[in-house]
Amino acid sequence: MDIALKYNLPPAAILAIASVESGYGRGYVALITGNILSLGANKDEKALPSVYLPNIKNPYKVLYNKVEIKKYKKSELDWKQRPKSLKKDYRPQNISGTTKDLDYFDFYKKRRKEANLKNIEDFCSKWISLNNKFKVFKEARTLLNKKVKQHGKEILFSKELNIEFINSIGGKKNSFNYRKSWPKKVTAVLNKTGLVKLSKDIYKNRDFNKVW
């Protein structure tokens, strides 16, 4: 909430995007890297490389935690070489971009939280920016700046603006996600989970447990 308001972005939309991109926090790339928004790595940033990991079949789940893997019989696991994620790796510098300690954030959960927040700040400050080389992100930044200037930060809790922002950065070429279905999927999460009301109530009362 604080990061979104600092950079004049709609918090509910960010939560909805993070939900979709991370598989509600269950995707193995997001769990390993802390990259819940699935941000691509720039040339000077380290990305998660190809990793050899097993999955269980029913329910399907990719395993990366050494302790959890040992709980299963060999016959229950299907090992595969997973492709490069191309997503920024927020683990510490000494293991970032490597296949070492893939379960690091499982043991250092405070660090995972810090990584998630840094990921959100990168999205708010670097991606949705007038300095971004892609037109859609510059236009999204211009849109939000204009709306906040006209109406104040309260406009960031408008469902209409949240949906407009989601559509402005997705479903088209050179956008956050080019698939036409992406904005619809994110908007459905936004609506079905009541994220606009939740974020607005937190903004008013500042107590998550109370508004939840």
N, CA, C and O of each residue as an XYZ file, in Angstrom:
848
protein
N       0.827     -1.200      0.000
C       0.000      0.000      0.000
C       0.863      1.252      0.000
O       0.628      2.170     -0.786
N       1.849      1.294      0.865
C       2.720      2.468      0.962
C       3.509      2.690     -0.320
O       3.650      3.823     -0.780
N       4.022      1.612     -0.895
C       4.802      1.726     -2.128
C       3.916      2.219     -3.275
O       4.316      3.099     -4.037
N       2.735      1.660     -3.391
C       1.818      2.063     -4.458
C       1.461      3.540     -4.339
O       1.466      4.263     -5.335
N       1.155      3.987     -3.142
C       0.772      5.386     -2.939
C       1.950      6.325     -3.164
O       1.775      7.434     -3.670
N       3.137      5.890     -2.795
C       4.347      6.704     -3.006
C       4.530      7.022     -4.484
O       4.913      8.136     -4.840
N       4.257      6.046     -5.345
C       4.466      6.218     -6.781
C       3.159      6.436     -7.548
O       3.141      6.371     -8.777
N       2.070      6.694     -6.826
C       0.768      6.975     -7.440
C       0.302      5.862     -8.376
O      -0.013      6.097     -9.543
N       0.267      4.654     -7.837
C      -0.287      3.519     -8.567
C      -1.447      2.918     -7.772
O      -1.460      2.995     -6.544
N      -2.420      2.321     -8.465
C      -3.566      1.717     -7.773
C      -3.180      0.402     -7.085
O      -2.835     -0.564     -7.765
N      -3.230      0.351     -5.757
C      -2.801     -0.852     -5.022
C      -3.553     -2.122     -5.402
O      -2.954     -3.192     -5.517
N      -4.861     -2.006     -5.598
C      -5.659     -3.197     -5.895
C      -5.219     -3.849     -7.203
O      -5.158     -5.075     -7.299
N      -4.915     -3.037     -8.202
C      -4.472     -3.574     -9.486
C      -3.147     -4.307     -9.344
O      -2.942     -5.357     -9.954
N      -2.248     -3.751     -8.540
C      -0.951     -4.403     -8.324
C      -1.142     -5.756     -7.651
O      -0.494     -6.732     -8.030
N      -2.017     -5.825     -6.664
C      -2.290     -7.091     -5.977
C      -2.896     -8.112     -6.935
O      -2.554     -9.294     -6.893
N      -3.792     -7.649     -7.794
C      -4.425     -8.557     -8.757
C      -3.398     -9.082     -9.756
O      -3.410    -10.265    -10.096
N      -2.513     -8.209    -10.227
C      -1.470     -8.624    -11.176
C      -0.536     -9.631    -10.505
O      -0.185    -10.653    -11.095
N      -0.136     -9.335     -9.266
C       0.744    -10.252     -8.534
C       0.082    -11.611     -8.339
O       0.751    -12.642     -8.414
N      -1.215    -11.624     -8.090
C      -1.956    -12.877     -7.904
C      -1.894    -13.736     -9.161
O      -1.611    -14.932     -9.096
N      -2.163    -13.113    -10.303
C      -2.156    -13.840    -11.576
C      -0.750    -14.304    -11.931
O      -0.550    -15.462    -12.298
N       0.222    -13.405    -11.824
C       1.579    -13.709    -12.279
C       2.283    -14.749    -11.404
O       3.132    -15.496    -11.891
N       1.936    -14.797    -10.126
C       2.604    -15.733     -9.217
C       1.789    -16.992     -8.951
O       2.195    -17.840     -8.157
N       0.632    -17.118     -9.617
C      -0.240    -18.261     -9.332
C      -0.711    -18.219     -7.886
O      -0.670    -19.225     -7.176
N      -1.154    -17.052     -7.463
C      -1.549    -16.823     -6.064
C      -0.425    -17.180     -5.095
O      -0.654    -17.725     -4.015
N       0.796    -16.855     -5.517
C       1.949    -17.091     -4.640
C       2.447    -18.522     -4.639
O       3.346    -18.855     -3.867
N       1.878    -19.392     -5.495
C       2.252    -20.808     -5.484
C       3.215    -21.191     -6.604
O       3.763    -22.293     -6.589
N       3.428    -20.311     -7.564
C       4.304    -20.628     -8.685
C       5.750    -20.782     -8.234
O       6.239    -19.993     -7.425
N       6.433    -21.793     -8.754
C       7.778    -22.074     -8.253
C       8.778    -20.960     -8.571
O       9.700    -20.727     -7.789
N       8.614    -20.271     -9.698
C       9.530    -19.172    -10.034
C       9.377    -18.039     -9.020
O      10.372    -17.498     -8.538
N       8.144    -17.683     -8.699
C       7.891    -16.620     -7.721
C       8.401    -17.018     -6.340
O       8.963    -16.189     -5.624
N       8.210    -18.283     -5.962
C       8.649    -18.748     -4.644
C      10.170    -18.768     -4.535
O      10.723    -18.453     -3.482
N      10.842    -19.137     -5.617
C      12.306    -19.195     -5.591
C      12.915    -17.796     -5.634
O      13.844    -17.495     -4.884
N      12.394    -16.950     -6.508
C      13.032    -15.653     -6.775
C      12.483    -14.484     -5.971
O      13.150    -13.458     -5.840
N      11.277    -14.624     -5.432
C      10.632    -13.489     -4.772
C       9.974    -12.539     -5.750
O       9.446    -11.499     -5.357
N      10.006    -12.898     -7.033
C       9.506    -12.048     -8.110
C       8.033    -12.332     -8.360
O       7.689    -13.017     -9.322
N       7.158    -11.811     -7.500
C       5.734    -12.130     -7.582
C       5.027    -11.431     -8.744
O       3.923    -11.824     -9.122
N       5.656    -10.397     -9.311
C       5.062     -9.701    -10.444
C       5.613    -10.187    -11.779
O       5.234     -9.690    -12.840
N       6.516    -11.170    -11.713
C       7.069    -11.786    -12.916
C       7.748    -10.759    -13.821
O       7.540    -10.753    -15.034
N       8.558     -9.894    -13.217
C       9.273     -8.876    -13.980
C      10.490     -9.483    -14.670
O      11.273    -10.204    -14.051
N      10.635     -9.190    -15.932
C      11.786     -9.680    -16.674
C      13.065     -9.027    -16.196
O      13.045     -7.883    -15.740
N      14.177     -9.736    -16.294
C      15.471     -9.208    -15.871
C      16.082     -8.367    -16.985
O      16.050     -8.757    -18.152
N      16.636     -7.215    -16.624
C      17.370     -6.391    -17.583
C      18.757     -6.996    -17.812
O      19.134     -7.961    -17.147
N      19.497     -6.438    -18.735
C      20.813     -6.974    -19.081
C      21.769     -6.987    -17.893
O      22.616     -7.874    -17.783
N      21.634     -6.008    -17.007
C      22.540     -5.919    -15.861
C      21.993     -6.619    -14.620
O      22.549     -6.472    -13.532
N      20.903     -7.382    -14.774
C      20.279     -8.074    -13.649
C      20.335     -9.588    -13.854
O      20.344    -10.067    -14.988
N      20.373    -10.324    -12.768
C      20.442    -11.780    -12.843
C      19.043    -12.384    -12.891
O      18.128    -11.945    -12.195
N      18.908    -13.399    -13.728
C      17.629    -14.094    -13.872
C      17.768    -15.533    -13.404
O      18.869    -16.081    -13.370
N      16.648    -16.137    -13.046
C      16.668    -17.549    -12.658
C      16.993    -18.387    -13.878
O      16.291    -18.299    -14.886
N      18.057    -19.214    -13.812
C      18.440    -20.035    -14.969
C      17.553    -21.277    -15.094
O      16.614    -21.465    -14.321
N      17.861    -22.101    -16.061
C      17.191    -23.381    -16.201
C      17.477    -24.243    -14.973
O      18.620    -24.331    -14.525
N      16.437    -24.877    -14.429
C      16.614    -25.683    -13.213
C      16.012    -27.075    -13.419
O      14.994    -27.242    -14.092
N      16.670    -28.061    -12.823
C      16.206    -29.448    -12.916
C      15.424    -29.765    -11.647
O      16.003    -29.928    -10.573
N      14.104    -29.851    -11.783
C      13.235    -30.006    -10.618
C      12.156    -31.052    -10.877
O      11.763    -31.285    -12.020
N      11.682    -31.676     -9.802
C      10.607    -32.652     -9.950
C       9.239    -32.012     -9.736
O       9.123    -30.910     -9.199
N       8.232    -32.717    -10.161
C       6.873    -32.316     -9.820
C       6.083    -33.548     -9.420
O       6.371    -34.658     -9.868
N       5.103    -33.347     -8.588
C       4.160    -34.418     -8.286
C       3.015    -34.275     -9.285
O       2.761    -33.183     -9.793
N       2.337    -35.365     -9.561
C       1.356    -35.356    -10.640
C      -0.049    -34.976    -10.195
O      -0.774    -34.310    -10.934
N      -0.435    -35.390     -9.000
C      -1.812    -35.138     -8.577
C      -1.887    -34.771     -7.092
O      -1.735    -35.656     -6.249
N      -2.112    -33.515     -6.742
C      -2.274    -32.384     -7.660
C      -0.922    -31.930     -8.205
O       0.098    -32.054     -7.527
N      -0.917    -31.415     -9.405
C       0.338    -31.012    -10.039
C       0.999    -29.898     -9.239
O       0.374    -28.885     -8.922
N       2.261    -30.099     -8.921
C       3.012    -29.094     -8.172
C       4.498    -29.302     -8.410
O       5.008    -30.412     -8.260
N       5.191    -28.231     -8.781
C       6.639    -28.296     -8.955
C       7.288    -28.134     -7.588
O       6.950    -27.220     -6.836
N       8.222    -29.025     -7.270
C       8.904    -28.994     -5.979
C      10.319    -28.441     -6.146
O      11.003    -28.758     -7.119
N      10.746    -27.628     -5.212
C      12.088    -27.059     -5.257
C      12.774    -27.116     -3.895
O      13.992    -26.965     -3.795
N      11.978    -27.334     -2.847
C      12.496    -27.378     -1.486
C      13.060    -28.775     -1.193
O      12.353    -29.774     -1.327
N      14.317    -28.838     -0.800
C      15.005    -30.133     -0.585
C      14.287    -30.993      0.451
O      14.163    -32.206      0.282
N      13.819    -30.365      1.516
C      13.129    -31.099      2.582
C      11.821    -31.694      2.069
O      11.489    -32.840      2.374
N      11.088    -30.913      1.293
C       9.805    -31.380      0.765
C      10.002    -32.500     -0.257
O       9.228    -33.457     -0.282
N      11.018    -32.388     -1.087
C      11.287    -33.415     -2.104
C      11.533    -34.775     -1.457
O      11.099    -35.803     -1.977
N      12.227    -34.777     -0.329
C      12.563    -36.021      0.361
C      11.345    -36.734      0.943
O      11.440    -37.904      1.314
N      10.236    -36.069      1.027
C       9.018    -36.668      1.575
C       8.359    -37.643      0.602
O       7.512    -38.445      0.994
N       8.753    -37.569     -0.661
C       8.114    -38.384     -1.686
C       9.005    -39.539     -2.148
O      10.232    -39.455     -2.099
N       8.369    -40.597     -2.590
C       9.084    -41.722     -3.183
C       9.531    -41.338     -4.594
O       8.931    -40.468     -5.225
N      10.566    -41.977     -5.075
C      11.068    -41.692     -6.426
C       9.985    -41.897     -7.481
O       9.911    -41.166     -8.469
N       9.148    -42.907     -7.252
C       8.095    -43.226     -8.225
C       7.011    -42.149     -8.294
O       6.254    -42.086     -9.262
N       6.942    -41.306     -7.267
C       5.925    -40.267     -7.218
C       6.387    -38.966     -7.879
O       5.600    -38.036     -8.058
N       7.666    -38.913     -8.238
C       8.236    -37.676     -8.769
C       8.552    -37.792    -10.254
O       9.020    -38.825    -10.734
N       8.288    -36.717    -10.956
C       8.608    -36.637    -12.381
C       9.597    -35.486    -12.561
O       9.221    -34.315    -12.505
N      10.870    -35.837    -12.779
C      11.924    -34.824    -12.876
C      11.996    -34.262    -14.291
O      11.915    -35.006    -15.269
N      12.150    -32.935    -14.394
C      12.245    -32.274    -15.694
C      13.235    -31.115    -15.627
O      13.443    -30.507    -14.577
N      13.833    -30.829    -16.769
C      14.683    -29.646    -16.886
C      13.767    -28.476    -17.248
O      13.224    -28.414    -18.351
N      13.609    -27.572    -16.319
C      12.725    -26.428    -16.541
C      13.468    -25.349    -17.348
O      14.668    -25.154    -17.155
N      12.777    -24.662    -18.232
C      13.448    -23.644    -19.055
C      13.876    -22.427    -18.246
O      13.408    -22.210    -17.128
N      14.774    -21.638    -18.828
C      15.164    -20.370    -18.196
C      13.909    -19.538    -17.971
O      13.040    -19.461    -18.839
N      13.821    -18.919    -16.807
C      12.622    -18.136    -16.513
C      12.681    -16.748    -17.142
O      11.647    -16.168    -17.474
N      13.906    -16.210    -17.308
C      14.126    -14.844    -17.794
C      13.579    -13.800    -16.831
O      13.469    -12.624    -17.180
N      13.236    -14.226    -15.617
C      12.686    -13.327    -14.608
C      13.764    -12.933    -13.600
O      14.615    -13.746    -13.240
N      13.719    -11.694    -13.155
C      14.710    -11.194    -12.217
C      14.714    -12.014    -10.930
O      13.661    -12.320    -10.370
N      15.906    -12.361    -10.475
C      16.078    -13.170     -9.264
C      16.442    -12.257     -8.102
O      17.493    -11.616     -8.108
N      15.567    -12.204     -7.108
C      15.759    -11.292     -5.969
C      16.450    -11.954     -4.781
O      16.485    -11.380     -3.693
N      16.995    -13.142     -4.969
C      17.754    -13.763     -3.884
C      19.055    -12.988     -3.666
O      19.438    -12.185     -4.517
N      19.742    -13.214     -2.540
C      21.005    -12.505     -2.274
C      22.009    -12.658     -3.416
O      21.977    -13.639     -4.160
N      22.884    -11.690     -3.540
C      23.821    -11.602     -4.649
C      24.642    -12.875     -4.873
O      24.918    -13.242     -6.015
N      25.027    -13.540     -3.795
C      25.899    -14.713     -3.929
C      25.201    -15.944     -4.509
O      25.866    -16.866     -4.980
N      23.874    -15.965     -4.477
C      23.146    -17.103     -5.054
C      22.183    -16.688     -6.158
O      21.652    -17.540     -6.870
N      21.955    -15.389     -6.305
C      21.065    -14.897     -7.346
C      21.559    -15.322     -8.725
O      22.748    -15.208     -9.025
N      20.654    -15.807     -9.555
C      21.015    -16.219    -10.901
C      21.703    -17.568    -10.988
O      22.259    -17.914    -12.030
N      21.673    -18.341     -9.893
C      22.293    -19.667     -9.871
C      21.240    -20.719     -9.523
O      20.090    -20.390     -9.230
N      21.651    -21.987     -9.560
C      20.751    -23.078     -9.168
C      20.978    -23.492     -7.715
O      20.434    -24.498     -7.259
N      21.784    -22.712     -6.990
C      22.064    -23.013     -5.585
C      20.950    -22.476     -4.685
O      20.345    -21.445     -4.981
N      20.688    -23.183     -3.588
C      19.758    -22.704     -2.550
C      18.445    -22.175     -3.138
O      18.039    -21.045     -2.866
N      17.806    -22.998     -3.932
C      16.537    -22.588     -4.534
C      15.448    -22.381     -3.486
O      14.470    -21.673     -3.722
N      15.630    -23.006     -2.331
C      14.641    -22.886     -1.255
C      15.035    -21.835     -0.215
O      14.527    -21.856      0.906
N      15.921    -20.931     -0.572
C      16.438    -19.920      0.359
C      15.317    -19.167      1.073
O      15.343    -19.024      2.296
N      14.340    -18.690      0.316
C      13.280    -17.875      0.924
C      12.341    -18.684      1.813
O      11.626    -18.104      2.630
N      12.326    -20.007      1.673
C      11.521    -20.825      2.575
C      12.091    -20.795      3.989
O      11.356    -20.922      4.969
N      13.395    -20.626      4.084
C      14.062    -20.612      5.386
C      14.253    -19.197      5.932
O      14.434    -19.005      7.134
N      14.212    -18.220      5.044
C      14.366    -16.820      5.460
C      13.151    -16.042      4.956
O      13.223    -15.313      3.966
N      12.043    -16.216      5.660
C      10.769    -15.665      5.195
C      10.715    -14.139      5.279
O      10.009    -13.495      4.502
N      11.454    -13.571      6.214
C      11.516    -12.112      6.285
C      12.181    -11.566      5.027
O      11.781    -10.528      4.500
N      13.212    -12.285      4.549
C      13.900    -11.875      3.324
C      12.973    -12.002      2.110
O      13.050    -11.204      1.175
N      12.099    -13.012      2.134
C      11.135    -13.159      1.032
C      10.208    -11.952      0.989
O       9.933    -11.408     -0.080
N       9.735    -11.543      2.146
C       8.864    -10.366      2.208
C       9.584     -9.143      1.656
O       9.007     -8.364      0.898
N      10.847     -8.981      2.039
C      11.642     -7.850      1.549
C      11.799     -7.923      0.028
O      11.734     -6.907     -0.664
N      12.006     -9.140     -0.477
C      12.156     -9.329     -1.916
C      10.863     -8.995     -2.644
O      10.887     -8.339     -3.685
N       9.727     -9.446     -2.099
C       8.434     -9.136     -2.703
C       8.197     -7.639     -2.773
O       7.715     -7.126     -3.783
N       8.537     -6.941     -1.704
C       8.336     -5.491     -1.663
C       9.268     -4.771     -2.635
O       8.876     -3.792     -3.269
N      10.509     -5.263     -2.747
C      11.443     -4.669     -3.705
C      10.937     -4.897     -5.133
O      11.070     -4.026     -5.993
N      10.364     -6.058     -5.371
C       9.783     -6.383     -6.664
C       8.653     -5.412     -7.010
O       8.571     -4.922     -8.136
N       7.788     -5.140     -6.038
C       6.687     -4.198     -6.243
C       7.225     -2.792     -6.490
O       6.709     -2.067     -7.340
N       8.256     -2.411     -5.749
C       8.834     -1.074     -5.943
C       9.480     -0.934     -7.322
O       9.390      0.123     -7.947
N      10.126     -1.987     -7.793
C      10.698     -1.957     -9.141
C       9.600     -1.739    -10.181
O       9.772     -0.965    -11.122
N       8.492     -2.414    -10.009
C       7.364     -2.270    -10.928
C       6.831     -0.836    -10.914
O       6.598     -0.239    -11.965
N       6.643     -0.299     -9.718
C       6.059      1.037     -9.573
C       6.998      2.150    -10.040
O       6.556      3.139    -10.626
N       8.281      1.983     -9.779
C       9.231      3.066    -10.048
C       9.929      2.959    -11.400
O      10.211      3.980    -12.028
N      10.215      1.733    -11.862
C      10.986      1.553    -13.085
C      10.137      1.162    -14.294
O      10.399      1.597    -15.415
N       9.123      0.343    -14.052
C       8.308     -0.106    -15.177
C       7.252      0.937    -15.545
O       7.146      1.334    -16.705
N       6.480      1.374    -14.568
C       5.453      2.393    -14.831
C       6.127      3.748    -14.679
O       6.027      4.406    -13.644
N       6.810      4.136    -15.731
C       7.683      5.310    -15.664
C       7.750      6.020    -17.009
O       7.619      5.401    -18.065
N       7.956      7.320    -16.947
C       8.135      8.097    -18.174
C       9.465      7.770    -18.837
O       9.679      8.084    -20.008
N      10.363      7.132    -18.075
C      11.667      6.747    -18.604
C      11.669      5.375    -19.270
O      12.662      4.973    -19.877
N      10.552      4.662    -19.153
C      10.466      3.349    -19.795
C      10.471      3.520    -21.312
O       9.802      4.407    -21.842
N      11.218      2.679    -22.003
C      11.337      2.814    -23.463
C      10.072      2.407    -24.211
O       9.907      2.735    -25.386
N       9.174      1.689    -23.525
C       7.953      1.244    -24.185
C       6.801      2.224    -23.949
O       6.575      2.695    -22.834
N       6.097      2.507    -25.017
C       5.050      3.528    -25.022
C       3.938      3.270    -24.006
O       3.476      4.195    -23.338
N       3.505      2.000    -23.890
C       2.351      1.705    -23.024
C       2.623      2.077    -21.570
O       1.721      2.535    -20.869
N       3.855      1.884    -21.115
C       4.183      2.185    -19.725
C       4.298      3.689    -19.496
O       3.919      4.190    -18.438
N       4.819      4.402    -20.483
C       4.867      5.865    -20.399
C       3.457      6.445    -20.356
O       3.162      7.357    -19.584
N       2.600      5.894    -21.201
C       1.216      6.376    -21.241
C       0.470      6.063    -19.948
O      -0.344      6.861    -19.485
N       0.753      4.896    -19.369
C       0.130      4.532    -18.091
C       0.565      5.498    -16.992
O      -0.239      5.916    -16.158
N       1.853      5.844    -17.008
C       2.379      6.800    -16.028
C       1.741      8.172    -16.198
O       1.397      8.827    -15.214
N       1.584      8.605    -17.434
C       0.947      9.893    -17.722
C      -0.503      9.899    -17.263
O      -0.981     10.874    -16.683
N      -1.198      8.793    -17.532
C      -2.598      8.661    -17.121
C      -2.743      8.801    -15.608
O      -3.577      9.568    -15.127
N      -1.933      8.063    -14.866
C      -2.039      8.074    -13.408
C      -1.652      9.435    -12.833
O      -2.300      9.926    -11.909
N      -0.608     10.039    -13.371
C      -0.201     11.371    -12.904
C      -1.330     12.381    -13.086
O      -1.606     13.190    -12.200
N      -1.975     12.321    -14.245
C      -3.075     13.241    -14.551
C      -4.251     13.036    -13.602
O      -4.812     14.002    -13.086
N      -4.624     11.774    -13.374
C      -5.772     11.473    -12.513
C      -5.521     11.907    -11.068
O      -6.402     12.478    -10.425
N      -4.318     11.636    -10.562
C      -3.996     12.014     -9.181
C      -3.934     13.535     -9.038
O      -4.368     14.082     -8.024
N      -3.409     14.202    -10.029
C      -3.345     15.667     -9.993
C      -4.742     16.268     -9.953
O      -4.973     17.266     -9.271
N      -5.676     15.660    -10.683
C      -7.048     16.169    -10.754
C      -7.875     15.832     -9.519
O      -8.665     16.650     -9.048
N      -7.686     14.607     -8.995
C      -8.606     14.115     -7.964
C      -7.944     13.760     -6.631
O      -8.646     13.478     -5.660
N      -6.623     13.768     -6.562
C      -5.942     13.343     -5.343
C      -5.729     11.838     -5.332
O      -6.205     11.135     -6.223
N      -5.015     11.339     -4.328
C      -4.666      9.912     -4.267
C      -5.882      9.008     -4.080
O      -5.807      7.809     -4.350
N      -7.001      9.570     -3.620
C      -8.200      8.747     -3.437
C      -8.661      8.109     -4.745
O      -9.302      7.058     -4.730
N      -8.339      8.738     -5.875
C      -8.754      8.202     -7.170
C      -8.106      6.852     -7.446
O      -8.611      6.075     -8.256
N      -6.989      6.569     -6.776
C      -6.294      5.292     -6.973
C      -7.106      4.116     -6.423
O      -6.776      2.956     -6.672
N      -8.168      4.423     -5.676
C      -9.032      3.380     -5.118
C     -10.362      3.302     -5.866
O     -11.324      2.699     -5.389
N     -10.399      3.920     -7.038
C     -11.561      3.829     -7.916
C     -11.463      2.551     -8.743
O     -10.434      2.290     -9.366
N     -12.523      1.759     -8.750
C     -12.504      0.525     -9.553
C     -12.291      0.838    -11.027
O     -11.596      0.107    -11.733
N     -12.899      1.940    -11.490
C     -12.793      2.300    -12.898
C     -11.333      2.569    -13.282
O     -10.876      2.125    -14.336
N     -10.609      3.291    -12.435
C      -9.213      3.592    -12.742
C      -8.346      2.339    -12.647
O      -7.430      2.155    -13.449
N      -8.631      1.479    -11.673
C      -7.889      0.222    -11.560
C      -8.017     -0.597    -12.840
O      -7.027     -1.121    -13.351
N      -9.234     -0.703    -13.353
C      -9.478     -1.474    -14.569
C      -8.860     -0.783    -15.780
O      -8.300     -1.442    -16.655
N      -8.959      0.534    -15.830
C      -8.361      1.288    -16.940
C      -6.845      1.095    -16.957
O      -6.245      0.943    -18.021
N      -6.235      1.102    -15.780
C      -4.789      0.908    -15.692
C      -4.399     -0.493    -16.168
O      -3.451     -0.648    -16.938
N      -5.127     -1.503    -15.713
C      -4.840     -2.889    -16.119
C      -4.909     -3.024    -17.634
O      -4.033     -3.635    -18.247
N      -5.946     -2.456    -18.238
C      -6.104     -2.533    -19.692
C      -5.058     -1.719    -20.437
O      -4.726     -2.022    -21.583
N      -4.538     -0.678    -19.780
C      -3.559      0.181    -20.449
C      -2.196     -0.491    -20.585
O      -1.421     -0.136    -21.473
N      -1.891     -1.469    -19.708
C      -0.559     -2.080    -19.753
C      -0.569     -3.525    -20.243
O       0.471     -4.183    -20.234
N      -1.714     -4.024    -20.667
C      -1.787     -5.417    -21.109
C      -2.699     -5.619    -22.296
O      -3.501     -4.754    -22.649
N      -2.554     -6.801    -22.912
C      -3.423     -7.154    -24.016
C      -3.031     -6.556    -25.344
O      -3.835     -6.534    -26.277
N      -1.791     -6.062    -25.447
C      -1.339     -5.446    -26.694
C       0.158     -5.665    -26.863
O       0.836     -6.096    -25.931
N       0.665     -5.373    -28.031
C       2.079     -5.563    -28.339
C       2.958     -4.660    -27.470
O       2.593     -3.524    -27.165
N       4.116     -5.184    -27.079
C       5.082     -4.436    -26.254
C       4.462     -3.908    -24.963
O       4.729     -2.780    -24.548
N       3.642     -4.730    -24.344
C       3.025     -4.367    -23.067
C       3.462     -5.362    -21.998
O       4.309     -6.219    -22.252
N       2.894     -5.250    -20.817
C       3.265     -6.135    -19.716
C       2.980     -7.585    -20.063
O       3.764     -8.477    -19.739
N       1.861     -7.812    -20.720
C       1.501     -9.142    -21.233
C       0.662     -8.935    -22.487
O      -0.407     -8.328    -22.420
N       1.128     -9.428    -23.619
C       0.486     -9.153    -24.905
C      -0.814     -9.920    -25.113
O      -1.593     -9.571    -26.000
N      -1.066    -10.955    -24.318
C      -2.255    -11.784    -24.539
C      -3.542    -10.990    -24.273
O      -3.652    -10.275    -23.277
N      -4.499    -11.133    -25.177
C      -5.778    -10.426    -25.041
C      -6.528    -10.851    -23.776
O      -7.305    -10.085    -23.208
N      -6.276    -12.084    -23.355
C      -6.982    -12.622    -22.190
C      -6.417    -12.085    -20.870
O      -7.079    -12.163    -19.835
N      -5.195    -11.541    -20.906
C      -4.531    -11.134    -19.655
C      -5.298    -10.053    -18.889
O      -5.549    -10.238    -17.698
N      -5.685     -8.926    -19.518
C      -6.439     -7.918    -18.763
C      -7.750     -8.452    -18.200
O      -8.170     -8.071    -17.108
N      -8.399     -9.349    -18.966
C      -9.661     -9.925    -18.505
C      -9.436    -10.798    -17.275
O     -10.224    -10.779    -16.330
N      -8.352    -11.560    -17.304
C      -8.036    -12.446    -16.187
C      -7.713    -11.641    -14.923
O      -8.194    -11.964    -13.837
N      -6.903    -10.601    -15.073
C      -6.527     -9.766    -13.923
C      -7.744     -9.027    -13.377
O      -7.914     -8.919    -12.163
N      -8.588     -8.521    -14.269
C      -9.799     -7.808    -13.846
C     -10.751     -8.746    -13.114
O     -11.399     -8.345    -12.147
N     -10.836     -9.987    -13.569
C     -11.696    -10.963    -12.892
C     -11.222    -11.203    -11.462
O     -12.035    -11.299    -10.543
N      -9.902    -11.302    -11.274
C      -9.352    -11.458     -9.919
C      -9.683    -10.233     -9.078
O     -10.098    -10.348     -7.924
N      -9.494     -9.056     -9.675
C      -9.783     -7.798     -8.982
C     -11.219     -7.774     -8.464
O     -11.472     -7.387     -7.323
N     -12.156     -8.191     -9.315
C     -13.574     -8.144     -8.965
C     -13.982     -9.244     -7.991
O     -14.676     -8.986     -7.007
N     -13.544    -10.479     -8.271
C     -13.996    -11.615     -7.473
C     -13.452    -11.606     -6.043
O     -14.083    -12.138     -5.129
N     -12.291    -11.004     -5.857
C     -11.684    -10.993     -4.516
C     -11.938     -9.700     -3.754
O     -11.537     -9.572     -2.597
N     -12.603     -8.739     -4.397
C     -12.927     -7.492     -3.699
C     -11.712     -6.665     -3.325
O     -11.701     -6.016     -2.279
N     -10.684     -6.680     -4.169
C      -9.429     -6.018     -3.822
C      -9.540     -4.500     -3.757
O      -8.828     -3.858     -2.985
N     -10.429     -3.921     -4.561
C     -10.588     -2.463     -4.516
C     -11.122     -2.022     -3.163
O     -10.605     -1.082     -2.559
N     -12.159     -2.704     -2.691
C     -12.734     -2.358     -1.382
C     -11.728     -2.638     -0.262
O     -11.585     -1.838      0.662
N     -11.041     -3.763     -0.347
C     -10.062     -4.107      0.682
C      -8.971     -3.046      0.769
O      -8.647     -2.577      1.860
N      -8.411     -2.669     -0.363
C      -7.331     -1.678     -0.345
C      -7.830     -0.313      0.111
O      -7.119      0.409      0.810
N      -9.037      0.038     -0.280
C      -9.607      1.328      0.129
C      -9.851      1.369      1.637
O      -9.583      2.378      2.290
N     -10.362      0.262      2.183
C     -10.602      0.190      3.625
C      -9.297      0.233      4.411
O      -9.233      0.848      5.476
N      -8.255     -0.417      3.891
C      -6.944     -0.355      4.558
C      -6.428      1.076      4.530
O      -5.876      1.560      5.518
N      -6.604      1.748      3.406
C      -6.173      3.146      3.267
C      -6.860      4.041      4.298
O      -6.245      4.951      4.854
N      -8.134      3.771      4.541
C      -8.897      4.595      5.485
C      -8.561      4.264      6.939
O      -8.424      5.163      7.770
N      -8.432      2.976      7.242
C      -8.275      2.543      8.635
C      -6.862      2.120      9.015
O      -6.508      2.108     10.194
N      -6.039      1.767      7.996
C      -4.642      1.378      8.204
C      -4.461      0.101      9.012
O      -3.333     -0.230      9.377
N      -5.527     -0.621      9.300
C      -5.423     -1.845     10.087
C      -5.962     -3.012      9.260
O      -7.174     -3.197      9.146
N      -5.058     -3.787      8.693
C      -5.470     -4.882      7.808
C      -6.392     -5.865      8.531
O      -7.441     -6.233      8.001
N      -6.005     -6.296      9.745
C      -6.794     -7.296     10.453
C      -8.228     -6.827     10.701
O      -9.168     -7.620     10.657
N      -8.381     -5.547     10.958
C      -9.717     -4.993     11.221
C     -10.558     -5.007      9.944
O     -11.701     -5.465      9.962
N     -10.012     -4.518      8.854
C     -10.800     -4.428      7.621
C     -11.004     -5.795      6.989
O     -12.011     -6.027      6.320
N     -10.049     -6.706      7.199
C     -10.192     -8.053      6.650
C     -11.374     -8.761      7.288
O     -11.657     -9.912      6.954
